[in-house]
Amino acid sequence: MLKVFQFKEFTIHQDKTAMKVGTDAVLLGAWCSVDNFPDSILDIGSGTGVISLMLAQRSDAITIDAVELDANAYEQTVENFEQSDWGDRLYCYNSSFQEFADEIAEDEEVYDLIVSNPPFYTDDFETKDQSRNKARFTSSLSFEELIIGVSKILSKNGTFTVIIPSKEEHNFVDLANQHQLFLNSVCRIQGNPSSEIKRSLLAFSFHQTEITEEHLVIETSRHNYTDDYINLTKDFYLKM
């Protein structure tokens, strides 16, 4: 695995964290709308900091905060922030999201845009050790905890954007509705034309609107990317 991931306008070092740069993060960072010109952005579970850095490149937000529980990932995020051109706008907190959200809510602060590539289990990561699976699952951030926290600190006209496994989409939307967060747009992702839809990009707000639905295929064959995917990511990937 590459220790360094070079994007067009910034570099990601990923030697300290298990959370390497992946397609999910890049999709979220590129797809997430900044059309409302957010002043304040929060990235929940920053990993390497890649999503925050993409949003720093794409927006003029004054404040871009990240929160990361894992100490190594936190250190990695800070390092990547400091080495970027936007270090003065980027800040990472080493905390659980639940504690962070409670503290921010207590101070009556809010964010105009909240993004998250949350921890989730795909079948690929399950181990045969059931107790280990359970421990790791319950110690991470559940979808419900994520939504509850977001509902406390999202500004009244703000947007919450997330990428999750498509099989969880219905359940996630239901949970969000219970906390007055309504789906405004969705983009369903397919690896190639014959594969199943694996991921859903979802954007929520406190306002009910007609839902915009999109569909994105990443590649037609191995490393032959579709025009849609190239157009979405070309401002970031060196070879796009």
Secondary structure, DSSP 4 states (H G I P E B T S, - for coil): --SEEEBSS-EEE-SS-S----HHHHHHHHHS--TT--SEEEEES-TTSHHHHHHHHH---SEEEEEE-SHHHHHHHHHHHHTSTTTTTEEEEES-HHHHHHHHHHTT--EEEEEE------GGG--S-HHHHHHHHHHS--HHHHHHHHHHHEEEEEEEEEEEEGGGHHHHHHHHHHTT-EEEEEEEEESSTTSPEEEEEEEEESS--PPEEEEEE-EEETTEE-HHHHHHHTTTBTT-
